[in-house]
Amino acid sequence: MNKQRRQFLIKEIISDKAIGSQDELAKELKKAGEIVNQATLSRDMQEMGISRINTMHGARYQFNLEGEEKRIRTLISIEIQNIHSNETMVVVRTLPGRAQGVAEMIDSLKLPGVLATLAGDNTIFIAPSSVKKVQSVELALRTFIAKEDS
């Protein structure tokens, strides 16, 4: 199984179940058909911004939203070539074959004013909720990509 698929499974498991240890997570991955060693699991969790927190019910893993935002920002900034808009929509050009992945990431940002995204091979059309929001959607996307890590 490739890294992207494995990390998708990790995200699903942690989102759906209360997982308190890497052993528990490894067992859940095994049930899903993915055998992973502790070092790989640890690296994946670090890359994905997953941290362990204490709750009333014991320690649990959860996503660190800042880590997830940083990961998305890095990926988007590498894959986007340019952003333009007209009076009705924002158009994003990506590396060949990457528009669908970038559109999915843009959707996950839940930017205010975005009604929908439509992706081809290297082009994404972003429909704002109103023509009055075109510029603010473009600015929000540019700001997100350019935001410096603190």
N, C-alpha and C positions, 0 to 999 in steps of 0.2 A: 504494500500500500504506500502511496506517496505521502509526502509531508502535508500537503494541502488537505487531503482527505482525512489523514490522521488528526490534524488540528480541528477540522470540522467536527469530527466525532467527539473530540475532547470538549469542544464548545457545547455540543448538544447534551452530552452527559452532565456537565457541570450546570447547565441551565435547567435540566430536568430533574436532577437528583441532588440530594444533600451528600456531598462527597467530602470526607474529612481527612483522607490520607492518599498518598500516591499509590499505595497497595490497592485500596478500594478502586481508584481510578483505573489502574492497570487491569484489575479483574473485570471491570465494566467494558473496557476496550477489548479484552479477550473475548467476552460474550458477543461483541460486535464483529469479531473476526480479525482483530488487530492485536498482534503480540508485540509489545514494546518493552524495551529495557528501561531501567530507572533513569539512566543518564539522558536518554532521548526524551523521556517524559518530562524530566526536569527542565531541559532546554526548551521544549515546546511550551511548557507552562510559563517560563520566563518571557519568551518571545510574545506570547499571547496576553501578557499582563495579568496573569492569574495570581492571586495572593490568598493566603490562608488567614481567616479571621476567626476570632472566638465569638461564639453566640451562646445563648442560654442552653442550647441543645448540643454544645460541643464545638470543636473546631470544624470549619467548613471552608471550601475553596469558593472564591468568587472572582469575577472579572474586575480588574482595576480599570475604571473607565478612562482615566488619563492614559494608561498604557495602550488601551485599544485605540483611542483617538490618535495617539502618536503613530501607531502602526499603520492605521488607515491613511493618515496624512503623508507618511513617507511613501507608501505604495502609490497613492494617487499622484503625488508630485513627480514621481519617476515616469509614470505612464501617460500623463497628460502632456500634449505638445502645445496646445493653445486653447484659449477660450474667447469666444466672440458672442455678440448678441445683436439682435435687431429690435424692432418695436414689439415683437411678439414672443420671442423665445431665445434661450441661450444655447449655443452650439459649442460642444467640446470635442476637440480632435485628440485622438489617442494614438499610441503606437499601434501598428497593425495587429488585429486580432484581440485587442485588449478593451474595446469599448464596453462589452457586456460586463466584464469584471469591474471596471471603473464605475459603470452605471449602478451596479449593485452596491458598491461602496458609497456612492453619492446618496443612494436611497437610504442606506443605514445611518447617514448623518442626520436625517430628518431635518434638513434645512428649512427654516420658515419660508413660506411662500412657494415651495416646490409642490406642484400638483402631481407630476409624473416625469419619468425619464423613459426614453426610447433609444435603444442602442442597436447599431449595426456592427460592422467589423471594426471600423476606426473612427466612428462618429456617434456622438450622443446628442439627442435633442432633449433639452430640459424645458418642459412646459411649466411656466409659472401659474400660480392660482389666479393671477390677474395680470393684464398687460402692465399695470402700474407697478408690478413687483419684479419686472425683468431685470432692471438695474440692481436692485437689492439682492436678488438671487445670484447674479453674476459676482457682485462684490462679496457676498458671503462665501461663495466657493473660492474665489481668489484669496480672501482673507484666511480661510481655513488652511489652504495649501501653503501660504506664505508664513503662517504663524510660527514664530520661533519657539523652540523648546525652552522651558524655563528651568 
